[in-house]
Amino acid sequence: MKRIQAVLTVVLLSAVVLGFGLTELLRPDEELSRTERRKLAQAPELSWETVSSGDYGEDLETYLSDQFPLRDQLRTAMGAFRTKVLGQKDNNGYFDQDGWLCKREDPLKPEQVQWATDKITTLCDTLLEGSTVRWAVVPDKSQLSGTEHPTLDLEALREQIAASVPEGVEEIPLTDLLELEDYYRTDTHWRQERIRPVAERILEAFGAQAQERDYEAHTLSGFTGVYYGQAALPAEPEDMVYLTDAVTENAVVTSAEVQGTLPVYVLDKFEGLDSYDIFLNGAQAVVTIENPLAQTDRELILFRDSFGSSLAPLLLGGYAKVTLVDLRYLSSQILEQYVDFHPGQDVLFLYSAPLWNSGTLFRGRRLKCTRSRGLTTAFHTKKRPPRMGRPPFHFWARGH
């Protein structure tokens, strides 16, 4: 009997291994993993040079791992086993809080927050004289989830920012307007259709009179956010909703990194690596939105991370021009080459709590330059900073 069991075990194991092997050979290689937000390794070149150097073996191991059949399903099954069977509180730093995937954030780093506020002080002293300057923190959804997991102390963060920014630079508080349901279940970002009260408070804080807007909601089904793949925990795709009206339809969007003009919502991006990039074409160094229907000549400069991409269209009704600047990809030393600063502008520093807590990301290094729209720009396609959202490429410049 034991002999038969042993034989059956060997036969079943061999069948599983052979089955996966045949599947790997017959199945065409995939180029991208939407769940992991990255390109997958392709079959390495077999040559004497790659074999003798040892590169072929390493590349082959990576290739087989990336192209392994049912890779996503097996990762999810392992995550579920760790959290539901073994009782782990999280899976590689990610956890499920009542159906919302969240990430454990680092504790408060005062030196990093100081770096961020020092950047604001420098800009106020050099470029923002005569402007009305405000700041705001977008809470991480883990801070609104009621979780028992350790999270970044939001109140301590706000207190340090308030004590460190220049006098007269005031906060626009947002926490009381937001709850967990205002965020995507599988992504780090807030939902555009839920943040109209946020936009209204910001406009009110600047005294900007918004024109009447009659939004139409559009739904894109099957959205899987950045946490969907990173957490490797069971989750279902969800809907993404974006809002349009006459203002967004007539807006003129330009970028330092793209020739010509862009729509406010770049719908082709929904099928790409990061569907959230439909909002203003994703992470870019400088984006300008002009509102031909504006009933004012006011301008807003929005220093932002990816949360600003979905917020900016809702602010456009109060301004003739909104300029979005991401200091992770553009040095403040060359800002004047890209942004027209003058007295009387409204200026908002709007960042998610984790980015305020990572102030050294506001810097870059100079790389080979190209010409775009008559301006000197620098592009980089290699290592990228942690996602606030993860950009499709890097835009770096030397200095802090």
Secondary structure as UniProt FT lines:
FT   HELIX           2..26
FT   STRAND          32..33
FT   TURN            34..37
FT   STRAND          38..39
FT   HELIX           48..53
FT   HELIX           55..66
FT   TURN            69..70
FT   HELIX           71..80
FT   HELIX           81..85
FT   TURN            92..93
FT   STRAND          94..97
FT   TURN            98..99
FT   STRAND          100..103
FT   HELIX           110..126
FT   TURN            129..130
FT   STRAND          132..138
FT   HELIX           141..144
FT   TURN            145..146
FT   HELIX           154..164
FT   TURN            167..168
FT   STRAND          170..171
FT   HELIX           175..177
FT   HELIX           180..182
FT   HELIX           192..194
FT   HELIX           196..206
FT   STRAND          216..223
FT   HELIX           226..231
FT   STRAND          238..244
FT   HELIX           246..250
FT   STRAND          252..255
FT   TURN            256..257
FT   STRAND          258..262
FT   HELIX           267..271
FT   HELIX           275..278
FT   TURN            280..281
FT   STRAND          286..290
FT   TURN            292..293
FT   STRAND          299..304
FT   HELIX           307..315
FT   HELIX           316..318
FT   STRAND          321..325
FT   TURN            327..328
FT   HELIX           332..337
FT   TURN            343..344
FT   STRAND          346..352
FT   HELIX           353..356
FT   TURN            357..358
FT   HELIX           359..361
FT   STRAND          369..372
FT   TURN            373..374
FT   STRAND          375..378
//
